[in-house]
């Protein structure tokens, strides 16, 4: 298991030479791990969230390795931004079509909501028996502090042009028209999510349970297979060996180690990442997301 960049330099010429003299190279799988909350990386730095900006080079490299036989996606995500999820998914499918390389996706502990959307980038989907899969829905929310500011004697003042600029202001009384508008936006996103799942899982979804499938529920891997959300039970290494043989090679497409990880060490960087993700998960509740 080597870094994709190093492998590309070493393997490209040798793979061509082997093919020229009739030696069939061992099957090669590039492994791309997508882990974290899906959100633009601009505000909190690269590496702490999943975004197209942070993944663009990795995705491209995964599909362009010399002699590649397949790309394996390992998904570990509770979801997040609908727009970032769609962009990452579209970019993966773009390269899959451009190169003709098959994509296999694998859920680890959980691939829910936007995480499941990314799972659908795979031509085949796998999960563990106890993996959490599903949550095909859209969520948004917030808090109301109207009574609270009255009790402490705070007067709310808003100056704006445009009658809806104070849309969903938490310090103002909830406006039913605003709520209906946000629900209509969520419905458009949810309908698109459902359409994508139906398209990618065509002929595989449990017809009698379709309403339940799109209700936002999650399931363990065993039940997800029965419902048609995944194709089978298995992890990336075992499944790829079954499909490509015991001599299959895995090349992990990873990001370069950043300055923070080099200086503070992997343990400290992991603590920072966990704290950041925890913050992002709470922040998502106040915005539209998956």
Backbone as CSV, one residue per row, in Angstrom:
resi,resn,N_x,N_y,N_z,CA_x,CA_y,CA_z,C_x,C_y,C_z
1,UNK,0.850,-1.185,0.000,0.000,0.000,0.000,0.892,1.244,0.000
2,UNK,0.862,1.993,-1.043,1.752,3.133,-1.178,0.982,4.383,-1.521
3,UNK,1.640,5.499,-1.339,1.041,6.764,-1.731,0.906,6.815,-3.249
4,UNK,-0.229,7.317,-3.723,-0.524,7.305,-5.155,0.479,8.106,-5.962
5,UNK,0.948,9.209,-5.429,1.872,10.051,-6.171,3.199,9.334,-6.396
6,UNK,3.709,8.671,-5.361,4.950,7.927,-5.489,4.764,6.747,-6.436
7,UNK,3.600,6.092,-6.312,3.341,4.926,-7.158,3.296,5.324,-8.626
8,UNK,2.684,6.452,-8.918,2.549,6.888,-10.308,3.916,7.079,-10.944
9,UNK,4.861,7.649,-10.198,6.200,7.885,-10.728,6.929,6.571,-10.997
10,UNK,6.788,5.620,-10.075,7.533,4.376,-10.165,6.906,3.379,-11.137
11,UNK,5.580,3.377,-11.191,4.884,2.298,-11.870,4.551,2.550,-13.324
12,UNK,4.402,3.806,-13.717,3.928,4.101,-15.065,4.743,3.453,-16.157
13,UNK,6.049,3.653,-16.145,6.922,3.109,-17.187,6.974,1.591,-17.114
14,UNK,7.081,1.049,-15.878,7.193,-0.398,-15.727,5.930,-1.118,-16.193
15,UNK,4.756,-0.517,-15.935,3.497,-1.131,-16.371,3.432,-1.216,-17.887
16,UNK,3.877,-0.158,-18.557,3.869,-0.149,-20.024,4.832,-1.197,-20.577
17,UNK,6.020,-1.312,-19.956,7.003,-2.287,-20.406,6.491,-3.714,-20.238
18,UNK,5.840,-3.979,-19.113,5.301,-5.315,-18.864,4.261,-5.689,-19.905
19,UNK,3.404,-4.716,-20.251,2.376,-4.993,-21.255,3.009,-5.230,-22.629
20,UNK,4.059,-4.487,-22.926,4.715,-4.634,-24.224,5.341,-6.017,-24.391
21,UNK,5.885,-6.584,-23.324,6.536,-7.899,-23.423,5.592,-9.032,-23.021
22,UNK,4.304,-8.695,-22.840,3.307,-9.737,-22.607,3.113,-10.160,-21.176
23,UNK,3.662,-9.428,-20.232,3.444,-9.755,-18.821,2.238,-8.980,-18.304
24,UNK,1.269,-9.691,-17.829,0.055,-9.042,-17.337,0.284,-8.516,-15.923
25,UNK,0.155,-7.212,-15.719,0.351,-6.647,-14.370,-0.717,-7.139,-13.393
26,UNK,-0.366,-7.148,-12.130,-1.348,-7.501,-11.109,-2.425,-6.421,-11.049
27,UNK,-3.677,-6.813,-10.740,-4.762,-5.820,-10.659,-4.431,-4.715,-9.660
28,UNK,-4.828,-3.502,-10.016,-4.504,-2.336,-9.197,-5.777,-1.563,-8.840
29,UNK,-5.952,-1.313,-7.548,-7.117,-0.571,-7.048,-6.635,0.685,-6.341
30,UNK,-7.136,1.837,-6.751,-6.839,3.057,-5.991,-7.923,3.248,-4.945
31,UNK,-7.505,3.550,-3.734,-8.422,3.680,-2.595,-8.497,5.145,-2.183
32,UNK,-9.693,5.676,-2.201,-9.915,7.078,-1.853,-10.838,7.137,-0.640
33,UNK,-10.335,7.672,0.455,-11.114,7.738,1.695,-11.765,9.109,1.840
34,UNK,-13.090,9.120,2.000,-13.851,10.358,2.183,-14.447,10.334,3.588
35,UNK,-13.823,11.073,4.487,-14.201,11.019,5.899,-14.448,12.414,6.450
36,UNK,-15.589,12.606,7.102,-15.868,13.870,7.763,-17.197,14.472,7.368
37,UNK,-17.506,15.593,7.982,-18.702,16.355,7.644,-18.484,17.025,6.291
38,UNK,-19.508,17.029,5.463,-19.392,17.605,4.122,-19.721,19.093,4.202
39,UNK,-18.710,19.909,3.951,-18.880,21.356,4.086,-17.718,22.063,3.405
40,UNK,-17.951,23.251,2.904,-16.881,24.029,2.295,-15.728,24.182,3.273
41,UNK,-14.505,24.014,2.769,-13.333,24.061,3.646,-12.787,25.469,3.826
42,UNK,-13.406,26.449,3.192,-12.857,27.797,3.195,-12.730,28.429,4.560
43,UNK,-13.699,28.197,5.454,-13.713,28.895,6.736,-12.859,28.227,7.796
44,UNK,-12.702,26.912,7.701,-12.014,26.207,8.773,-10.730,25.529,8.312
45,UNK,-10.337,25.754,7.063,-9.086,25.170,6.578,-9.282,23.817,5.945
46,UNK,-8.357,23.431,5.091,-8.448,22.160,4.391,-8.207,21.002,5.341
47,UNK,-8.836,19.859,5.023,-8.580,18.638,5.773,-9.544,18.399,6.903
48,UNK,-10.297,19.403,7.347,-11.200,19.230,8.463,-12.599,18.841,8.015
49,UNK,-12.908,19.113,6.760,-14.219,18.773,6.222,-14.040,18.210,4.820
50,UNK,-15.118,17.629,4.293,-15.121,17.147,2.917,-15.684,18.222,2.013
51,UNK,-14.918,18.616,1.014,-15.371,19.587,0.036,-14.729,19.273,-1.296
52,UNK,-15.314,19.746,-2.381,-14.720,19.523,-3.686,-13.349,20.189,-3.774
53,UNK,-13.225,21.370,-3.186,-11.939,22.079,-3.203,-10.834,21.226,-2.586
54,UNK,-11.161,20.561,-1.480,-10.158,19.755,-0.794,-9.917,18.397,-1.424
55,UNK,-10.877,17.910,-2.240,-10.784,16.555,-2.780,-10.478,16.497,-4.274
56,UNK,-10.546,17.631,-4.940,-10.440,17.658,-6.402,-9.186,16.940,-6.915
57,UNK,-8.022,17.257,-6.361,-6.770,16.657,-6.833,-6.714,15.171,-6.519
58,UNK,-7.221,14.771,-5.350,-7.213,13.355,-4.983,-8.090,12.533,-5.918
59,UNK,-9.272,13.042,-6.218,-10.187,12.319,-7.104,-9.553,12.152,-8.479
60,UNK,-9.010,13.223,-8.997,-8.361,13.180,-10.318,-7.220,12.165,-10.326
61,UNK,-6.392,12.191,-9.288,-5.250,11.286,-9.199,-5.696,9.836,-9.099
62,UNK,-6.791,9.593,-8.366,-7.280,8.226,-8.177,-7.662,7.574,-9.500
63,UNK,-8.240,8.356,-10.409,-8.694,7.811,-11.689,-7.599,7.799,-12.750
64,UNK,-6.529,8.535,-12.542,-5.509,8.664,-13.578,-4.238,7.876,-13.290
65,UNK,-4.253,7.024,-12.263,-3.096,6.176,-12.001,-2.882,5.222,-13.167
66,UNK,-1.645,5.025,-13.614,-1.376,4.108,-14.721,-1.808,2.680,-14.393
67,UNK,-2.516,2.042,-15.315,-2.901,0.646,-15.142,-3.981,0.405,-14.114
68,UNK,-4.735,1.437,-13.766,-5.763,1.287,-12.727,-6.899,0.380,-13.202
69,UNK,-7.374,-0.492,-12.324,-8.483,-1.388,-12.658,-9.799,-0.941,-12.045
70,UNK,-9.743,-0.259,-10.915,-10.964,0.212,-10.264,-10.601,1.247,-9.209
71,UNK,-11.600,2.049,-8.850,-11.463,3.003,-7.748,-12.385,2.555,-6.629
72,UNK,-11.851,2.486,-5.425,-12.645,2.121,-4.250,-12.819,3.348,-3.362
73,UNK,-14.053,3.713,-3.095,-14.361,4.833,-2.207,-14.714,4.294,-0.828
74,UNK,-14.029,4.771,0.187,-14.399,4.439,1.567,-15.078,5.670,2.155
75,UNK,-16.349,5.525,2.504,-17.146,6.657,2.983,-17.357,6.564,4.489
76,UNK,-17.048,7.639,5.173,-17.289,7.744,6.614,-17.791,9.161,6.864
77,UNK,-19.107,9.373,6.702,-19.639,10.731,6.782,-21.099,10.734,7.214
78,UNK,-21.482,11.691,8.090,-22.878,11.848,8.486,-23.648,12.776,7.554
79,UNK,-22.954,13.312,6.515,-23.607,14.251,5.599,-23.141,15.668,5.835
80,UNK,-23.955,16.620,5.395,-23.598,18.027,5.540,-24.217,18.873,4.459
81,UNK,-23.431,19.678,3.810,-23.897,20.601,2.782,-24.389,19.850,1.545
82,UNK,-25.613,20.154,1.124,-26.174,19.512,-0.063,-25.399,19.894,-1.315
83,UNK,-25.014,21.157,-1.424,-24.320,21.609,-2.633,-22.936,20.983,-2.751
84,UNK,-22.182,20.921,-1.647,-20.863,20.301,-1.686,-20.976,18.803,-1.978
85,UNK,-21.974,18.153,-1.400,-22.191,16.725,-1.655,-22.409,16.474,-3.138
86,UNK,-23.270,17.284,-3.737,-23.584,17.123,-5.161,-22.344,17.360,-6.025
87,UNK,-21.547,18.368,-5.676,-20.359,18.668,-6.470,-19.330,17.542,-6.400
88,UNK,-19.124,16.990,-5.200,-18.178,15.881,-5.054,-18.670,14.663,-5.838
89,UNK,-19.950,14.350,-5.682,-20.546,13.220,-6.404,-20.392,13.400,-7.916
90,UNK,-20.733,14.575,-8.421,-20.661,14.837,-9.864,-19.235,14.714,-10.383
91,UNK,-18.264,15.152,-9.584,-16.866,15.109,-10.016,-16.373,13.664,-10.105
92,UNK,-16.778,12.845,-9.142,-16.412,11.427,-9.177,-17.031,10.746,-10.397
93,UNK,-18.321,11.018,-10.636,-18.998,10.380,-11.774,-18.430,10.888,-13.108
94,UNK,-18.011,12.142,-13.135,-17.397,12.692,-14.352,-16.153,11.890,-14.728
95,UNK,-15.280,11.645,-13.739,-14.058,10.910,-14.024,-14.328,9.430,-14.275
96,UNK,-15.351,8.885,-13.634,-15.705,7.488,-13.898,-16.116,7.309,-15.360
97,UNK,-16.918,8.242,-15.877,-17.355,8.168,-17.270,-16.209,8.487,-18.228
98,UNK,-15.388,9.462,-17.873,-14.286,9.878,-18.731,-13.261,8.763,-18.909
99,UNK,-12.949,8.048,-17.844,-11.906,7.029,-17.879,-12.434,5.624,-18.115
100,UNK,-13.730,5.411,-17.835,-14.294,4.071,-17.949,-13.898,3.155,-16.807
101,UNK,-13.332,3.716,-15.758,-12.901,2.933,-14.587,-14.100,2.683,-13.669
102,UNK,-14.364,1.424,-13.297,-15.485,1.140,-12.385,-15.209,1.663,-10.980
103,UNK,-16.283,2.029,-10.282,-16.173,2.577,-8.929,-16.941,1.685,-7.962
104,UNK,-16.287,1.305,-6.878,-16.916,0.532,-5.814,-16.880,1.388,-4.553
105,UNK,-18.012,1.497,-3.864,-18.037,2.325,-2.657,-18.361,1.474,-1.436
106,UNK,-17.770,1.877,-0.303,-17.857,1.108,0.937,-18.189,2.025,2.110
107,UNK,-19.224,1.670,2.858,-19.548,2.393,4.087,-18.799,1.736,5.241
108,UNK,-18.198,2.558,6.092,-17.560,2.012,7.287,-18.553,2.087,8.452
109,UNK,-18.307,2.948,9.441,-19.244,3.026,10.566,-20.579,3.613,10.139
110,UNK,-20.525,4.713,9.389,-21.774,5.326,8.939,-21.558,6.077,7.625
111,UNK,-22.540,5.963,6.767,-22.589,6.734,5.527,-24.044,7.157,5.390
112,UNK,-24.373,8.236,6.070,-25.764,8.658,6.180,-25.984,9.994,5.492
113,UNK,-27.190,10.194,4.998,-27.588,11.432,4.348,-26.638,11.744,3.195
114,UNK,-25.889,12.867,3.269,-24.937,13.164,2.214,-23.884,12.080,2.072
115,UNK,-23.598,11.372,3.157,-22.670,10.242,3.084,-23.219,9.139,2.200
116,UNK,-24.539,8.899,2.277,-25.142,7.898,1.398,-25.174,8.399,-0.042
117,UNK,-25.403,9.694,-0.213,-25.352,10.289,-1.558,-24.000,9.969,-2.206
118,UNK,-22.910,10.136,-1.442,-21.581,9.829,-1.965,-21.408,8.337,-2.225
119,UNK,-22.021,7.491,-1.393,-21.984,6.053,-1.652,-22.540,5.732,-3.034
120,UNK,-23.554,6.493,-3.429,-24.202,6.253,-4.719,-23.301,6.577,-5.906
121,UNK,-22.152,7.181,-5.661,-21.185,7.399,-6.741,-20.577,6.087,-7.193
122,UNK,-20.700,5.050,-6.369,-20.173,3.744,-6.726,-21.112,2.988,-7.653
123,UNK,-20.532,2.216,-8.576,-21.337,1.344,-9.431,-21.888,0.178,-8.620
124,UNK,-21.177,-0.168,-7.570,-21.648,-1.150,-6.597,-21.366,-0.598,-5.202
125,UNK,-22.272,-0.886,-4.262,-22.169,-0.335,-2.903,-22.105,-1.475,-1.890
126,UNK,-21.176,-1.340,-0.941,-21.018,-2.355,0.105,-20.951,-1.674,1.470
127,UNK,-21.277,-2.448,2.493,-21.224,-1.936,3.870,-20.985,-3.094,4.817
128,UNK,-20.614,-2.774,6.041,-20.486,-3.798,7.067,-21.851,-4.168,7.613
129,UNK,-21.932,-5.300,8.291,-23.203,-5.717,8.898,-23.769,-4.651,9.815
130,UNK,-22.888,-3.981,10.553,-23.317,-2.999,11.553,-23.157,-1.557,11.093
131,UNK,-22.773,-1.341,9.841,-22.669,0.027,9.328,-24.033,0.699,9.343
132,UNK,-24.051,2.011,9.562,-25.293,2.783,9.539,-25.415,3.453,8.174
133,UNK,-26.498,3.158,7.475,-26.680,3.605,6.097,-28.076,4.195,5.923
134,UNK,-28.189,5.229,5.091,-29.514,5.771,4.759,-29.640,7.243,5.067
135,UNK,-30.691,7.605,5.779,-31.013,8.994,6.108,-31.186,9.832,4.848
136,UNK,-32.029,9.342,3.937,-32.277,10.051,2.678,-33.311,11.139,2.944
137,UNK,-32.832,12.289,3.312,-33.703,13.408,3.656,-32.915,14.697,3.716
138,UNK,-33.584,15.770,4.064,-32.964,17.091,4.166,-33.399,17.710,5.492
139,UNK,-32.465,18.339,6.187,-32.794,18.903,7.496,-32.247,20.321,7.640
140,UNK,-32.950,21.119,8.388,-32.506,22.459,8.746,-33.213,22.852,10.025
141,UNK,-32.686,23.790,10.743,-33.339,24.180,11.993,-32.626,25.342,12.645
142,UNK,-33.080,25.678,13.821,-32.482,26.793,14.544,-33.145,26.948,15.900
143,UNK,-33.048,28.133,16.475,-33.617,28.428,17.786,-34.371,29.748,17.723
144,UNK,-35.327,29.901,18.619,-36.056,31.152,18.738,-35.820,31.773,20.108
145,UNK,-35.451,33.059,20.131,-35.108,33.718,21.391,-36.009,34.927,21.674
146,UNK,-37.193,34.939,21.092,-38.080,36.092,21.220,-38.410,36.379,22.682
147,UNK,-38.866,35.380,23.415,-39.228,35.570,24.825,-38.003,35.810,25.698
148,UNK,-36.903,35.199,25.331,-35.683,35.339,26.138,-35.186,36.780,26.151
149,UNK,-35.164,37.439,24.987,-34.651,38.811,24.962,-35.625,39.784,25.640
150,UNK,-36.911,39.432,25.643,-37.868,40.266,26.366,-37.611,40.217,27.862
151,UNK,-37.317,39.030,28.371,-37.097,38.854,29.804,-35.864,39.591,30.305
152,UNK,-34.851,39.687,29.461,-33.630,40.356,29.916,-33.581,41.819,29.468
153,UNK,-34.693,42.273,28.871,-34.807,43.682,28.531,-34.031,44.126,27.309
154,UNK,-33.917,43.238,26.321,-33.204,43.576,25.084,-34.203,43.923,23.990
155,UNK,-33.974,45.021,23.319,-34.829,45.432,22.208,-34.163,45.063,20.888
156,UNK,-34.884,44.328,20.050,-34.347,43.899,18.762,-34.534,45.007,17.724
157,UNK,-33.446,45.390,17.037,-33.524,46.420,16.007,-32.926,45.871,14.714
158,UNK,-33.690,45.962,13.626,-33.235,45.487,12.320,-33.394,46.610,11.306
159,UNK,-32.348,46.860,10.529,-32.403,47.850,9.451,-32.040,47.126,8.154
160,UNK,-32.963,47.111,7.215,-32.720,46.325,6.006,-33.513,46.866,4.831
161,UNK,-33.032,46.595,3.645,-33.756,46.829,2.411,-34.147,45.463,1.853
162,UNK,-35.432,45.275,1.583,-35.925,43.964,1.168,-36.721,43.351,2.298
163,UNK,-37.967,43.079,2.035,-38.883,42.656,3.100,-38.539,41.306,3.709
164,UNK,-37.700,40.533,3.024,-37.356,39.202,3.544,-35.891,39.085,3.986
165,UNK,-35.218,40.213,4.168,-33.817,40.148,4.568,-33.625,39.620,5.990
166,UNK,-34.664,39.703,6.804,-34.592,39.159,8.167,-35.174,37.750,8.215
167,UNK,-35.036,37.039,7.114,-35.580,35.695,6.943,-35.099,34.762,8.053
168,UNK,-36.050,34.169,8.771,-35.782,33.218,9.852,-34.906,33.810,10.961
169,UNK,-35.035,35.096,11.204,-34.285,35.730,12.288,-34.667,35.091,13.620
170,UNK,-33.715,34.575,14.391,-34.032,33.858,15.630,-34.560,34.750,16.750
171,UNK,-34.418,36.082,16.606,-34.879,37.000,17.643,-36.223,37.632,17.298
172,UNK,-36.832,37.175,16.193,-38.150,37.655,15.795,-39.137,36.497,15.832
173,UNK,-40.409,36.813,15.919,-41.443,35.785,15.934,-41.427,35.015,14.619
174,UNK,-41.618,33.714,14.717,-41.575,32.866,13.525,-42.671,33.262,12.542
175,UNK,-42.279,33.412,11.289,-43.198,33.805,10.226,-43.595,32.557,9.432
176,UNK,-44.889,32.185,9.418,-45.325,30.976,8.697,-44.952,30.987,7.222
177,UNK,-44.941,32.155,6.604,-44.576,32.232,5.189,-43.097,31.890,4.983
178,UNK,-42.267,32.329,5.916,-40.848,32.009,5.835,-40.614,30.506,6.017
179,UNK,-41.336,29.932,6.962,-41.220,28.499,7.212,-41.626,27.704,5.976
180,UNK,-42.733,28.106,5.364,-43.206,27.415,4.168,-42.199,27.533,3.028
181,UNK,-41.563,28.692,2.929,-40.578,28.885,1.868,-39.370,27.971,2.059
182,UNK,-38.886,27.881,3.307,-37.732,27.029,3.565,-38.077,25.569,3.332
183,UNK,-39.300,25.172,3.658,-39.739,23.798,3.416,-39.822,23.496,1.920
184,UNK,-40.210,24.497,1.137,-40.296,24.300,-0.311,-38.891,24.115,-0.907
185,UNK,-37.907,24.821,-0.363,-36.521,24.643,-0.812,-36.034,23.244,-0.462
186,UNK,-36.331,22.830,0.768,-35.932,21.494,1.197,-36.567,20.413,0.329
187,UNK,-37.813,20.637,-0.077,-38.504,19.646,-0.913,-37.811,19.477,-2.264
188,UNK,-37.366,20.582,-2.844,-36.659,20.509,-4.125,-35.388,19.672,-3.974
189,UNK,-34.632,19.937,-2.902,-33.392,19.198,-2.661,-33.695,17.723,-2.388
190,UNK,-34.729,17.474,-1.579,-35.103,16.093,-1.243,-35.539,15.329,-2.489
191,UNK,-36.329,15.971,-3.339,-36.786,15.323,-4.573,-35.597,14.967,-5.471
192,UNK,-34.610,15.864,-5.518,-33.414,15.590,-6.317,-32.627,14.416,-5.740
193,UNK,-32.508,14.389,-4.415,-31.835,13.294,-3.712,-32.529,11.968,-4.040
194,UNK,-33.849,11.951,-3.923,-34.610,10.732,-4.202,-34.437,10.287,-5.653
195,UNK,-34.473,11.254,-6.565,-34.325,10.939,-7.983,-32.958,10.309,-8.259
196,UNK,-31.919,10.854,-7.617,-30.578,10.314,-7.804,-30.487,8.877,-7.290
197,UNK,-31.052,8.624,-6.114,-31.019,7.273,-5.540,-31.779,6.297,-6.432
198,UNK,-32.956,6.707,-6.899,-33.731,5.832,-7.785,-32.948,5.508,-9.053
199,UNK,-32.254,6.513,-9.583,-31.497,6.317,-10.809,-30.311,5.378,-10.596
200,UNK,-29.561,5.601,-9.516,-28.362,4.799,-9.261,-28.694,3.401,-8.745
201,UNK,-29.854,3.250,-8.122,-30.251,1.953,-7.569,-31.432,1.365,-8.349
202,UNK,-31.518,1.698,-9.610,-32.639,1.268,-10.447,-32.757,-0.263,-10.463
203,UNK,-33.972,-0.737,-10.187,-34.230,-2.169,-10.179,-33.757,-2.888,-8.938
204,UNK,-33.187,-2.152,-7.966,-32.646,-2.781,-6.761,-33.405,-2.407,-5.490
205,UNK,-34.079,-1.255,-5.505,-34.776,-0.797,-4.303,-36.033,-1.614,-4.036
206,UNK,-36.329,-1.791,-2.765,-37.547,-2.497,-2.365,-38.755,-1.607,-2.636
207,UNK,-39.573,-1.980,-3.624,-40.697,-1.146,-4.045,-41.706,-0.932,-2.930
208,UNK,-41.985,-1.975,-2.158,-43.002,-1.855,-1.100,-42.538,-0.990,0.062
209,UNK,-41.240,-0.758,0.158,-40.706,0.054,1.257,-40.182,1.410,0.790
210,UNK,-40.524,1.829,-0.436,-39.935,3.049,-0.980,-40.250,4.277,-0.137
211,UNK,-41.479,4.387,0.337,-41.848,5.548,1.152,-40.990,5.623,2.410
212,UNK,-40.754,4.481,3.020,-39.919,4.411,4.214,-38.461,4.737,3.882
213,UNK,-38.014,4.295,2.712,-36.629,4.524,2.308,-36.275,6.001,2.269
214,UNK,-37.237,6.817,1.850,-36.979,8.242,1.668,-37.520,9.097,2.818
215,UNK,-37.748,8.465,3.963,-38.311,9.174,5.109,-37.256,9.788,6.017
216,UNK,-35.984,9.514,5.748,-34.918,10.005,6.620,-34.433,8.970,7.611
217,UNK,-35.006,7.760,7.581,-34.576,6.699,8.493,-33.194,6.172,8.108
218,UNK,-32.529,5.584,9.096,-31.260,4.896,8.837,-31.426,3.422,9.169
219,UNK,-30.555,2.597,8.574,-30.595,1.157,8.806,-29.177,0.620,8.958
220,UNK,-29.057,-0.547,9.584,-27.762,-1.211,9.629,-27.531,-1.876,8.271
221,UNK,-26.297,-2.272,8.001,-25.943,-2.799,6.701,-26.776,-3.992,6.262
222,UNK,-27.071,-4.907,7.187,-27.834,-6.110,6.845,-29.204,-5.739,6.292
223,UNK,-29.886,-4.820,6.972,-31.223,-4.405,6.524,-31.121,-3.558,5.259
224,UNK,-30.087,-2.726,5.173,-29.891,-1.900,3.977,-29.757,-2.766,2.732
225,UNK,-29.126,-3.931,2.861,-29.009,-4.862,1.733,-30.380,-5.410,1.349
226,UNK,-31.180,-5.764,2.336,-32.529,-6.281,2.060,-33.389,-5.235,1.360
227,UNK,-33.177,-3.959,1.704,-33.966,-2.873,1.121,-33.428,-2.430,-0.246
228,UNK,-32.255,-2.919,-0.618,-31.685,-2.566,-1.909,-30.839,-1.313,-1.907
229,UNK,-30.553,-0.773,-0.728,-29.719,0.425,-0.648,-28.255,0.119,-0.907
230,UNK,-27.846,-1.113,-0.655,-26.482,-1.538,-0.944,-26.537,-2.870,-1.691
231,UNK,-25.399,-3.256,-2.276,-25.348,-4.498,-3.057,-24.874,-5.696,-2.255
232,UNK,-24.112,-5.441,-1.203,-23.595,-6.571,-0.453,-22.928,-6.161,0.835
233,UNK,-22.565,-7.170,1.628,-21.873,-6.962,2.891,-20.391,-7.258,2.681
234,UNK,-19.543,-6.317,3.050,-18.112,-6.553,2.895,-17.300,-5.286,3.064
235,UNK,-15.997,-5.463,3.307,-15.083,-4.332,3.415,-14.294,-4.219,2.125
236,UNK,-13.541,-3.154,1.967,-12.865,-2.868,0.713,-11.840,-3.937,0.347
237,UNK,-11.072,-4.425,1.309,-9.994,-5.356,0.994,-10.525,-6.746,0.642
238,UNK,-11.432,-7.250,1.446,-12.000,-8.569,1.166,-12.798,-8.591,-0.127
239,UNK,-13.603,-7.555,-0.335,-14.442,-7.506,-1.529,-13.613,-7.367,-2.797
240,UNK,-12.605,-6.520,-2.772,-11.764,-6.337,-3.953,-10.940,-7.595,-4.261
241,UNK,-10.532,-8.323,-3.239,-9.809,-9.574,-3.480,-10.725,-10.631,-4.084
242,UNK,-11.973,-10.644,-3.651,-12.928,-11.579,-4.242,-13.152,-11.284,-5.728
243,UNK,-13.157,-10.006,-6.084,-13.447,-9.606,-7.454,-12.222,-9.637,-8.370
244,UNK,-11.053,-9.303,-7.807,-9.863,-9.153,-8.649,-8.747,-10.144,-8.331
245,UNK,-8.954,-10.994,-7.330,-7.944,-11.993,-6.994,-7.091,-11.596,-5.804
246,UNK,-6.414,-12.596,-5.243,-5.619,-12.369,-4.031,-4.396,-11.487,-4.261
247,UNK,-3.959,-11.357,-5.513,-2.758,-10.576,-5.784,-3.061,-9.112,-6.103
248,UNK,-4.289,-8.713,-5.892,-4.664,-7.328,-6.164,-3.823,-6.375,-5.301
249,UNK,-3.457,-5.241,-5.884,-2.671,-4.232,-5.177,-3.549,-3.028,-4.846
250,UNK,-3.310,-2.435,-3.688,-4.068,-1.266,-3.245,-3.140,-0.063,-3.141
251,UNK,-3.525,1.025,-3.779,-2.766,2.269,-3.680,-3.658,3.323,-3.047
252,UNK,-3.272,3.824,-1.894,-4.077,4.804,-1.177,-3.761,6.215,-1.680
253,UNK,-4.799,6.886,-2.127,-4.650,8.253,-2.618,-4.899,9.184,-1.434
254,UNK,-3.845,9.748,-0.885,-3.966,10.520,0.351,-3.524,11.963,0.134
255,UNK,-3.962,12.801,1.040,-3.520,14.196,1.009,-2.120,14.303,1.606
256,UNK,-1.340,15.259,1.144,-0.030,15.490,1.768,-0.208,15.854,3.245
257,UNK,0.697,15.400,4.081,0.610,15.716,5.514,0.891,17.196,5.717
258,UNK,-0.019,17.888,6.367,0.106,19.322,6.572,1.098,19.700,7.664
259,UNK,1.367,20.988,7.735,2.329,21.502,8.713,1.893,21.184,10.137
260,UNK,0.599,21.323,10.427,0.100,21.104,11.782,0.334,19.668,12.236
261,UNK,0.040,18.702,11.355,0.235,17.307,11.720,1.713,16.978,11.907
262,UNK,2.563,17.570,11.084,3.993,17.305,11.222,4.528,17.833,12.543
263,UNK,4.060,18.996,12.955,4.592,19.630,14.162,3.979,19.076,15.442
264,UNK,2.695,18.868,15.431,2.014,18.457,16.661,1.851,16.955,16.780
265,UNK,2.043,16.245,15.653,1.898,14.796,15.694,0.477,14.369,15.374
266,UNK,0.335,13.125,14.970,-0.965,12.617,14.536,-2.005,12.633,15.655
267,UNK,-1.580,12.372,16.888,-2.538,12.322,17.991,-3.180,13.674,18.242
268,UNK,-2.358,14.717,18.301,-2.878,16.055,18.535,-3.739,16.506,17.367
269,UNK,-3.309,16.223,16.134,-4.090,16.604,14.954,-5.442,15.919,14.961
270,UNK,-5.470,14.668,15.427,-6.733,13.927,15.495,-7.692,14.566,16.488
271,UNK,-7.156,15.022,17.640,-7.989,15.690,18.644,-8.591,16.977,18.088
272,UNK,-7.773,17.738,17.350,-8.253,18.987,16.756,-9.339,18.704,15.738
273,UNK,-9.116,17.673,14.912,-10.093,17.320,13.887,-11.416,16.904,14.518
274,UNK,-11.351,16.052,15.576,-12.574,15.596,16.234,-13.362,16.764,16.810
275,UNK,-12.654,17.718,17.433,-13.320,18.882,18.005,-13.960,19.730,16.921
276,UNK,-13.255,19.867,15.798,-13.766,20.655,14.678,-15.013,20.029,14.092
277,UNK,-14.977,18.702,13.874,-16.130,18.004,13.311,-17.321,18.091,14.238
278,UNK,-17.077,17.981,15.564,-18.162,18.089,16.541,-18.831,19.455,16.433
279,UNK,-18.021,20.495,16.269,-18.560,21.849,16.124,-19.382,21.963,14.841
280,UNK,-18.840,21.415,13.738,-19.532,21.505,12.454,-20.890,20.811,12.512
281,UNK,-20.961,19.651,13.197,-22.210,18.901,13.271,-23.291,19.710,13.963
282,UNK,-22.908,20.459,15.001,-23.887,21.315,15.686,-24.277,22.495,14.810
283,UNK,-23.303,23.048,14.102,-23.583,24.199,13.254,-24.546,23.839,12.125
284,UNK,-24.448,22.607,11.627,-25.295,22.190,10.507,-26.776,22.262,10.844
285,UNK,-27.102,22.102,12.117,-28.506,22.076,12.522,-29.206,23.417,12.280
286,UNK,-28.436,24.468,12.176,-29.034,25.801,11.966,-29.069,26.184,10.506
287,UNK,-28.673,25.243,9.620,-28.643,25.559,8.198,-29.315,24.431,7.417
288,UNK,-29.586,24.718,6.145,-30.113,23.661,5.295,-28.982,22.703,4.987
289,UNK,-29.211,21.424,5.158,-28.189,20.448,4.844,-28.779,19.079,4.771
290,UNK,-27.915,18.113,4.497,-28.343,16.735,4.373,-28.082,15.986,5.661
